Amino acid sequence: MTGTDDSTKTASSTLLEPTAPPARNVENQAPASGFGAPEIPGGWRAQDQLKIGSLALRGLGFLFSFLAFIIMVTNNYGDGENFDNYEEYRYVLAIAIMSTIYTVAQLVRQVHGLFTGRQLFPPRNLAVLDFLGDQIMAYLLISALSSAIPQTNRMRVWKDTIFTDSSAAAISMEFFAFLALAVSALISGYKLSNQSYV
């Protein structure tokens, strides 16, 4: 009786013990067929949300910088109402061009990384590059628009024309580009602070 009881207890105890599910390697998944982005099990992870958020913010930064560039370049109405007659507006245009180029380069790099799964630079260098680039461009954008606002206000005191309205629109677009890149700089700073240096 003890032999059968022992074998019954052993068989029932092995049936009742829970087994752990097999571990999956979620970091090194093979890409889905035909596409470069791997499937993410269990929904979006925090790092993926940061990547998508950063991509969206840089896309908005590009859109607003490009609009500021287009609006300021077309701000020529004759009779002294040309943007290139004013140093402040030339500065707005130069920073809009720089911001457009920077955001396009960052967008291309990020989209390449999302679709191929490989980055063009090492992750440590990339975090520093993102943080410094976003910080510098945000500073330059706020600097350009703050230099052009007093000139636009002085001109509006004398007469309010389509030239001053276009100037105000370009300044507004640079402000929205600044907001997008400032929030992107916060995300880049968060990524940089979570970087392991070991």
C-alpha atoms as a printed R data frame, in Angstrom:
    type eleno elety resid chain resno      x       y       z
1   ATOM     1    CA   MET     A     1  0.000   0.000   0.000
2   ATOM     2    CA   THR     A     2  2.839   2.413   0.685
3   ATOM     3    CA   GLY     A     3  4.409   1.762  -2.747
4   ATOM     4    CA   THR     A     4  1.187   2.652  -4.596
5   ATOM     5    CA   ASP     A     5  0.494   5.616  -2.348
6   ATOM     6    CA   ASP     A     6  3.999   7.000  -2.959
7   ATOM     7    CA   SER     A     7  3.715   6.614  -6.730
8   ATOM     8    CA   THR     A     8  0.232   8.197  -6.694
9   ATOM     9    CA   LYS     A     9  1.501  11.123  -4.586
10  ATOM    10    CA   THR     A    10  4.506  11.610  -6.883
11  ATOM    11    CA   ALA     A    11  2.367  11.508 -10.029
12  ATOM    12    CA   SER     A    12 -0.235  13.885  -8.582
13  ATOM    13    CA   SER     A    13  2.415  16.295  -7.246
14  ATOM    14    CA   THR     A    14  4.093  16.559 -10.671
15  ATOM    15    CA   LEU     A    15  0.734  17.229 -12.282
16  ATOM    16    CA   LEU     A    16 -0.129  19.990  -9.828
17  ATOM    17    CA   GLU     A    17  3.167  21.911 -10.022
18  ATOM    18    CA   PRO     A    18  2.917  24.855 -12.409
19  ATOM    19    CA   THR     A    19  5.500  25.100 -15.128
20  ATOM    20    CA   ALA     A    20  6.902  28.385 -16.388
21  ATOM    21    CA   PRO     A    21  6.130  29.282 -19.993
22  ATOM    22    CA   PRO     A    22  9.102  29.144 -22.335
23  ATOM    23    CA   ALA     A    23 11.046  32.397 -22.402
24  ATOM    24    CA   ARG     A    24 10.901  34.333 -25.667
25  ATOM    25    CA   ASN     A    25 13.624  36.625 -26.891
26  ATOM    26    CA   VAL     A    26 11.670  39.816 -27.622
27  ATOM    27    CA   GLU     A    27 14.747  41.972 -28.215
28  ATOM    28    CA   ASN     A    28 16.142  40.078 -31.206
29  ATOM    29    CA   GLN     A    29 13.112  39.144 -33.251
30  ATOM    30    CA   ALA     A    30 13.283  38.392 -36.917
31  ATOM    31    CA   PRO     A    31 11.509  40.972 -39.082
32  ATOM    32    CA   ALA     A    32  8.063  40.118 -40.386
33  ATOM    33    CA   SER     A    33  7.969  38.875 -43.940
34  ATOM    34    CA   GLY     A    34  8.244  41.749 -46.392
35  ATOM    35    CA   PHE     A    35  8.583  44.482 -43.764
36  ATOM    36    CA   GLY     A    36 11.501  45.678 -41.669
37  ATOM    37    CA   ALA     A    37  9.637  46.442 -38.439
38  ATOM    38    CA   PRO     A    38  9.304  43.405 -36.142
39  ATOM    39    CA   GLU     A    39  5.984  42.561 -34.523
40  ATOM    40    CA   ILE     A    40  5.794  43.802 -30.951
41  ATOM    41    CA   PRO     A    41  4.197  41.237 -28.649
42  ATOM    42    CA   GLY     A    42  2.043  42.537 -25.834
43  ATOM    43    CA   GLY     A    43  1.449  46.014 -27.283
44  ATOM    44    CA   TRP     A    44  3.684  49.040 -27.472
45  ATOM    45    CA   ARG     A    45  6.535  49.220 -25.022
46  ATOM    46    CA   ALA     A    46  7.608  52.501 -23.448
47  ATOM    47    CA   GLN     A    47 10.741  52.778 -25.607
48  ATOM    48    CA   ASP     A    48  8.709  52.295 -28.767
49  ATOM    49    CA   GLN     A    49  6.255  54.967 -27.662
50  ATOM    50    CA   LEU     A    50  9.161  57.360 -27.091
51  ATOM    51    CA   LYS     A    51 10.521  56.612 -30.571
52  ATOM    52    CA   ILE     A    52  7.150  57.219 -32.218
53  ATOM    53    CA   GLY     A    53  6.559  60.355 -30.124
54  ATOM    54    CA   SER     A    54  9.977  61.725 -31.010
55  ATOM    55    CA   LEU     A    55  9.361  60.966 -34.692
56  ATOM    56    CA   ALA     A    56  5.978  62.722 -34.609
57  ATOM    57    CA   LEU     A    57  7.396  65.783 -32.836
58  ATOM    58    CA   ARG     A    58 10.242  66.080 -35.316
59  ATOM    59    CA   GLY     A    59  7.715  65.715 -38.128
60  ATOM    60    CA   LEU     A    60  5.756  68.620 -36.673
61  ATOM    61    CA   GLY     A    61  8.990  70.567 -36.253
62  ATOM    62    CA   PHE     A    62  9.746  69.988 -39.928
63  ATOM    63    CA   LEU     A    63  6.259  71.049 -41.015
64  ATOM    64    CA   PHE     A    64  6.303  74.305 -39.028
65  ATOM    65    CA   SER     A    65  9.914  75.140 -39.962
66  ATOM    66    CA   PHE     A    66  9.185  74.546 -43.632
67  ATOM    67    CA   LEU     A    67  6.057  76.717 -43.441
68  ATOM    68    CA   ALA     A    68  8.046  79.511 -41.756
69  ATOM    69    CA   PHE     A    69 10.628  79.239 -44.531
70  ATOM    70    CA   ILE     A    70  8.020  79.382 -47.328
71  ATOM    71    CA   ILE     A    71  6.061  82.238 -45.745
72  ATOM    72    CA   MET     A    72  9.172  84.352 -45.147
73  ATOM    73    CA   VAL     A    73 10.645  83.737 -48.614
74  ATOM    74    CA   THR     A    74  7.397  84.843 -50.262
75  ATOM    75    CA   ASN     A    75  7.176  87.932 -48.032
76  ATOM    76    CA   ASN     A    76  8.160  90.426 -50.788
77  ATOM    77    CA   TYR     A    77  5.659  93.153 -51.644
78  ATOM    78    CA   GLY     A    78  7.809  96.048 -52.912
79  ATOM    79    CA   ASP     A    79  7.987  99.622 -51.619
80  ATOM    80    CA   GLY     A    80 10.365  98.650 -48.801
81  ATOM    81    CA   GLU     A    81  8.213  95.701 -47.777
82  ATOM    82    CA   ASN     A    82 10.696  92.965 -48.567
83  ATOM    83    CA   PHE     A    83 11.934  90.568 -45.911
84  ATOM    84    CA   ASP     A    84 15.548  90.922 -47.040
85  ATOM    85    CA   ASN     A    85 15.513  94.635 -46.113
86  ATOM    86    CA   TYR     A    86 15.322  93.667 -42.432
87  ATOM    87    CA   GLU     A    87 18.079  91.843 -40.569
88  ATOM    88    CA   GLU     A    88 15.613  90.260 -38.127
89  ATOM    89    CA   TYR     A    89 13.608  88.636 -40.920
90  ATOM    90    CA   ARG     A    90 16.744  87.355 -42.630
91  ATOM    91    CA   TYR     A    91 17.659  85.741 -39.308
92  ATOM    92    CA   VAL     A    92 14.185  84.149 -39.098
93  ATOM    93    CA   LEU     A    93 14.674  82.778 -42.621
94  ATOM    94    CA   ALA     A    94 18.174  81.426 -41.892
95  ATOM    95    CA   ILE     A    95 17.028  79.614 -38.750
96  ATOM    96    CA   ALA     A    96 13.951  78.244 -40.550
97  ATOM    97    CA   ILE     A    97 16.260  76.782 -43.215
98  ATOM    98    CA   MET     A    98 18.586  75.290 -40.578
99  ATOM    99    CA   SER     A    99 15.670  73.826 -38.637
100 ATOM   100    CA   THR     A   100 14.148  72.345 -41.783
101 ATOM   101    CA   ILE     A   101 17.443  70.670 -42.720
102 ATOM   102    CA   TYR     A   102 18.001  69.385 -39.173
103 ATOM   103    CA   THR     A   103 14.507  67.925 -38.827
104 ATOM   104    CA   VAL     A   104 14.656  66.290 -42.274
105 ATOM   105    CA   ALA     A   105 17.989  64.665 -41.391
106 ATOM   106    CA   GLN     A   106 16.589  63.432 -38.059
107 ATOM   107    CA   LEU     A   107 13.395  62.158 -39.712
108 ATOM   108    CA   VAL     A   108 15.381  60.226 -42.334
109 ATOM   109    CA   ARG     A   109 17.621  58.743 -39.627
110 ATOM   110    CA   GLN     A   110 14.677  57.743 -37.425
111 ATOM   111    CA   VAL     A   111 12.617  56.250 -40.254
112 ATOM   112    CA   HIS     A   112 15.687  54.302 -41.420
113 ATOM   113    CA   GLY     A   113 16.128  52.972 -37.886
114 ATOM   114    CA   LEU     A   114 12.467  51.987 -37.568
115 ATOM   115    CA   PHE     A   115 12.304  50.111 -40.853
116 ATOM   116    CA   THR     A   116 15.710  48.429 -40.854
117 ATOM   117    CA   GLY     A   117 16.126  47.938 -37.117
118 ATOM   118    CA   ARG     A   118 19.693  49.280 -37.357
119 ATOM   119    CA   GLN     A   119 20.911  52.719 -36.332
120 ATOM   120    CA   LEU     A   120 23.434  54.756 -38.300
121 ATOM   121    CA   PHE     A   121 25.344  55.698 -35.126
122 ATOM   122    CA   PRO     A   122 26.076  53.877 -31.848
123 ATOM   123    CA   PRO     A   123 23.215  54.295 -29.319
124 ATOM   124    CA   ARG     A   124 25.364  56.263 -26.843
125 ATOM   125    CA   ASN     A   125 26.435  58.791 -29.467
126 ATOM   126    CA   LEU     A   126 22.914  58.924 -30.868
127 ATOM   127    CA   ALA     A   127 21.386  59.913 -27.523
128 ATOM   128    CA   VAL     A   128 23.870  62.763 -27.103
129 ATOM   129    CA   LEU     A   129 23.411  63.874 -30.726
130 ATOM   130    CA   ASP     A   130 19.614  63.917 -30.377
131 ATOM   131    CA   PHE     A   131 19.714  65.845 -27.118
132 ATOM   132    CA   LEU     A   132 22.229  68.462 -28.239
133 ATOM   133    CA   GLY     A   133 20.660  68.883 -31.681
134 ATOM   134    CA   ASP     A   134 17.157  69.361 -30.301
135 ATOM   135    CA   GLN     A   135 18.392  71.761 -27.613
136 ATOM   136    CA   ILE     A   136 20.401  73.886 -30.046
137 ATOM   137    CA   MET     A   137 17.658  74.065 -32.675
138 ATOM   138    CA   ALA     A   138 14.999  74.922 -30.082
139 ATOM   139    CA   TYR     A   139 17.221  77.704 -28.741
140 ATOM   140    CA   LEU     A   140 17.898  79.090 -32.230
141 ATOM   141    CA   LEU     A   141 14.186  79.034 -33.097
142 ATOM   142    CA   ILE     A   142 13.164  80.941 -29.971
143 ATOM   143    CA   SER     A   143 16.058  83.348 -30.526
144 ATOM   144    CA   ALA     A   144 14.987  84.084 -34.112
145 ATOM   145    CA   LEU     A   145 11.356  84.663 -33.322
146 ATOM   146    CA   SER     A   146 12.131  86.811 -30.291
147 ATOM   147    CA   SER     A   147 14.354  89.035 -32.426
148 ATOM   148    CA   ALA     A   148 11.662  89.487 -35.098
149 ATOM   149    CA   ILE     A   149  8.681  90.180 -32.818
150 ATOM   150    CA   PRO     A   150  9.749  93.750 -31.824
151 ATOM   151    CA   GLN     A   151 10.375  94.692 -35.471
152 ATOM   152    CA   THR     A   152  6.945  93.404 -36.489
153 ATOM   153    CA   ASN     A   153  5.250  95.249 -33.620
154 ATOM   154    CA   ARG     A   154  7.012  98.521 -34.528
155 ATOM   155    CA   MET     A   155  5.909  98.165 -38.144
156 ATOM   156    CA   ARG     A   156  2.317  97.431 -37.120
157 ATOM   157    CA   VAL     A   157  2.160 100.663 -35.155
158 ATOM   158    CA   TRP     A   158  2.728 102.664 -38.348
159 ATOM   159    CA   LYS     A   159  0.603 100.540 -40.664
160 ATOM   160    CA   ASP     A   160 -0.756  97.029 -40.672
161 ATOM   161    CA   THR     A   161 -0.266  95.430 -44.094
162 ATOM   162    CA   ILE     A   162 -0.056  91.992 -45.642
163 ATOM   163    CA   PHE     A   163  3.723  92.234 -45.165
164 ATOM   164    CA   THR     A   164  3.415  92.490 -41.393
165 ATOM   165    CA   ASP     A   165  0.727  89.790 -41.381
166 ATOM   166    CA   SER     A   166  3.013  87.443 -43.328
167 ATOM   167    CA   SER     A   167  5.872  88.255 -40.977
168 ATOM   168    CA   ALA     A   168  3.675  87.469 -37.980
169 ATOM   169    CA   ALA     A   169  2.604  84.185 -39.610
170 ATOM   170    CA   ALA     A   170  6.238  83.136 -40.178
171 ATOM   171    CA   ILE     A   171  7.066  84.055 -36.577
172 ATOM   172    CA   SER     A   172  4.097  81.973 -35.366
173 ATOM   173    CA   MET     A   173  5.245  78.964 -37.395
174 ATOM   174    CA   GLU     A   174  8.711  79.243 -35.867
175 ATOM   175    CA   PHE     A   175  7.132  79.347 -32.414
176 ATOM   176    CA   PHE     A   176  5.238  76.104 -33.104
177 ATOM   177    CA   ALA     A   177  8.444  74.544 -34.458
178 ATOM   178    CA   PHE     A   178 10.161  75.640 -31.236
179 ATOM   179    CA   LEU     A   179  7.449  73.968 -29.131
180 ATOM   180    CA   ALA     A   180  7.771  70.704 -31.076
181 ATOM   181    CA   LEU     A   181 11.559  70.614 -30.803
182 ATOM   182    CA   ALA     A   182 11.513  71.679 -27.144
183 ATOM   183    CA   VAL     A   183  9.272  68.721 -26.251
184 ATOM   184    CA   SER     A   184 11.457  66.498 -28.450
185 ATOM   185    CA   ALA     A   185 14.454  67.761 -26.460
186 ATOM   186    CA   LEU     A   186 12.703  66.677 -23.254
187 ATOM   187    CA   ILE     A   187 12.230  63.181 -24.700
188 ATOM   188    CA   SER     A   188 15.865  63.132 -25.869
189 ATOM   189    CA   GLY     A   189 16.994  64.200 -22.395
190 ATOM   190    CA   TYR     A   190 14.939  61.411 -20.845
191 ATOM   191    CA   LYS     A   191 16.513  58.870 -23.216
192 ATOM   192    CA   LEU     A   192 19.970  60.234 -22.458
193 ATOM   193    CA   SER     A   193 19.430  60.022 -18.698
194 ATOM   194    CA   ASN     A   194 18.351  56.376 -18.993
195 ATOM   195    CA   GLN     A   195 21.443  55.430 -21.016
196 ATOM   196    CA   SER     A   196 23.695  52.848 -19.372
197 ATOM   197    CA   TYR     A   197 27.396  53.710 -19.425
198 ATOM   198    CA   VAL     A   198 28.700  50.348 -18.228
